[in-house]
Amino acid sequence: MSGILEGKRILVTGVLMESSIAFHTAKVAQEQGAEVILTAFPRPTLTERIAKKLPKPATVFELDVTNDEHLGRVEEVVRKELGGLDGVVHSIGFAPQDALGGNFLNTPFESVSTAMHVSAFSLKSLAMACLPVMENGGSVVGLTFDAQFAWPQYDWMGPAKAALEATNRYLARDLGKQDIRCNLISAGPIGSMAAKSIPGFGELAKVWDERSPLEWDMADPEPAGRGVVALLSDFFPKTTGEIVHVDGGVHIMGA
């Protein structure tokens, strides 16, 4: 029986650790029949090492989404390795330490600007870099952390995720005519490298222990990865601009 991504060619960003949602997205995508190519930054050797744990080999190339030169090379690398693309996964977020951990009122604009550029504007940059190799349309899927709320310790990553969610809607509007769908998975907290860089992350994660209708396991990124793969597949042919929650149901809970 063939998988739901049989014959698809997928680019996945953000594979830094085996515990990352991006790694599990790449793993499930391969298991479902896709050819996968990975981007890496800032340490391609780290991603190459982690990539060896995937079911099948995957090419890794360096991509800093804030670097126009790097973005300009995407088309060439993808054409050489895969011939084209059917799907793109944006799993990128970063904020300087002074933009997190309870420092919201004192964060300088330079740090906010960095968070916005890397975490939100890069969705547009990545989509446009991949557009020339998505001649037959396809799916762009990003990862967010529910930006409707002000979370403890999350500070300027919250507005950055809100900007990411708005960027997704505008991309969906403008790329629809090229049959490209743009959607986000809003995942619950996972004990990834990105999460561990947030001071006091445990306080935020406690919300899930107390309020999630479905039992939430912070050590299991696969449910979110499966959500990404579902949106990459042809099972959502007319869904775009959407945010699908894979958070155990916390987003539905009132006080």
N, C-alpha and C positions, 0 to 999 in steps of 0.2 A: 504494500500500500504506500502510495507516494505521500509526501508531507505537504503542508499548506504553503510552503515556500519553494516547492519544486521548480527548478529552473530560474529562480530569482537571484539577482546579484545585489548584494547589500553591503553598504559601507557603514561601519560602526566606529564611533568615536568613544573615547573615555574609558577604555579598558586599562585600568591601573593595577587592580588586584583581583584575585579570584572571588573576593566577596562583593565585587561591584555589580550593579544591575547590568552594566554594559557587557561584562564578561558572560553573564547568564543569557543575555539577549543573543550574543554571538553564538553561544553553545546551542541554545534551542533553535536558532535560525539554521545552523548547520544540520542539526538533527531533523529539521523539517525540510531539508533538501536545498537550502540556499548555498551559493558560493559567497564567502565573506571576505572582505578586506578591512583591515583595522588601521586607524590613525593613532598616532602617539605624540604626546607632549606632556611634560618636558623631557621625559627619559625614555626614548624609543627602546633601549635595551631592556628596560623593565617590562614593557608591553610585549616585546618579543619573547621574553622568558615566560610570561603568563600565557601567551598565545599557544605555547607548546602543550598546554593542558586542555586545549580545545579538542573535540573529536577528530577534526581534520586540520591540515596545515592552513594557515592564513597569512597572506602578505601583510607586513606592517610598514607604514611610511610615516615620516614626521609631518605633523600639521599643527602649527600654532594658528588658531582661528583669528588672532588679531594681527597676523602678518600677511600682507597682501601678496608677497612673493610666494609664500607657502600656498595660499589659496589659489594662486594662479597656476600652480603645478598639479592641482587635483585632477583636472581633465586629462592631462597627459598620462599620469600614473594609472588612473582608472581604465583608460582606453587600452593601455598596454597589458594590464593585469586581467581585466574582466571584459573589456570590449564596450561596456556600458553599465548603467545602474538602473535598478528597479526600486531601490529603497535606500534611505539615509537615516541613521540614528544619531540624534544629537544628545549626548550624555556629558555635557560640559557645564561646569559651574565653578566659579572662584570668587572669593572676596578676601581682601587683605584682613589680617587679624584685627586691625582697629575698626573694622566695619561689622564686627561680630561680638557676641558675648556680653551684651549689656552696655555697649558704648554708642548706641544709636544717636544720641543727642550731640555727641562730640566728634563724630566721624568727619574727617575733612573730605571735600568734594573729590579730590584726586582719588581717594580710595573708593568712593561711591562710583565714580566714573569707570574705574577698573572693573568693579563688580558688574556694572551694567554692560560694558563692552564684552567681557568674557562670557557672561551668563545669559544675556538676552540678545544683544545685537548680533552675536555670533550665529544665532539660528538663521538669520537672514543671510549672513556672509556664507555660511556653509551651504545653504540651499542654492544660492546663486552660483557658487563654485561648482556644484554638482549638476546644475541645470543643463549644461551642454551635453552631458552624457546620459540624460534621462529623456531621450528622444521619444520614447513610447509612454511617457507619463510615469506614475509611480507614487510612492508614499514617503513622506518625511515625518518622522516621529521623534518627539523630544520628551524629556523628563522634567517634571515640575514637582514642587512641594506646595500643596494647596495655599495659594496666595490670597485667599479670601480673609485670612485671619492674621493677627499679629502674634507670632509664636515666641515663647521665651527664648532668649539668647540668639535668635535667628537674625534679628536686626536688619541690616541693609540687603541681606540675601532675600528677604521678603519682598521689598519693592523690586529687586532684580527679577524675581520669579514672576511678579505681577507684570513686569515689562515683557518677560518671555511669553507669558500667556497672551498678552495683547499682540505681540509680534506674530505669534502663531495664527491668530485670527486674520490679520492683514495679509500674511503670506497665503493663507487658504483662499482669501478673496482674489489675490492677484495671480496665483499659480493654477487656479482651477481651470482656466481656459486651456492650459497645457496638460490637463488631466493628471495633475499632481495634487494629491491629498496631503493636508498638513494637520496633524493631531498630536496631542500630548497625553502621556500617562502621568497621573498624579499619584505618586507612590507614597506609601507610609515610610517611616524611618527605617533605614538599613544601616548596620554597623560597618559602613564602607570607609574608605580613606577620607572622602569628602565630609562625611558625618563626623568623623573623629577630629576633624580640624575645627569644628565648632565648639568653643568653650561651653561647658555645661550641657552638652548634648543629651546626657542622661535624663535631665529634668524634662526636656521636651519629649523624649521617648516614653516617659512614664505615663503620658496622656493615653498612649495606646494600650498599656497594661490595664488601665482603669476603664477605658471607654469603648474599646473595639468590640462590635458585635461578634465578629469572627476572630478567633484567636490569632494574634499577630506575632510572628516570629522575626525579630530584628536580624537574626542570623541567616535568614532565607530570602535571598534576592530573586529566586526563580519565579515567583508569581508575577512580579513586576516585569521581568524579562519575557514571560509568556504573553503578558498584555501588549508589550511592544511588538512582539512577533505577530500577534493577531491583527494589529493595526497595519503592519507591513504587508499582510496577506491580501488576497482578493476577496476576503469574506466581508470587508467593509467598503464596497465599491463606491458608495455615494455618501460616505461620512467624511466631513472635513471641518476644520475649525473647532473640533471637539476636544474636551478634556475628559478622559476616562479615569475614574478613580480605582486604583488597586491599593486600597488602604485598610482593608478589613471592615470598612463601613463607618469609620470614625467621622467622615464628612457629613453623615446624616444625623448625627447625634446632637440634640439640644443640650441645654445646661443640666 
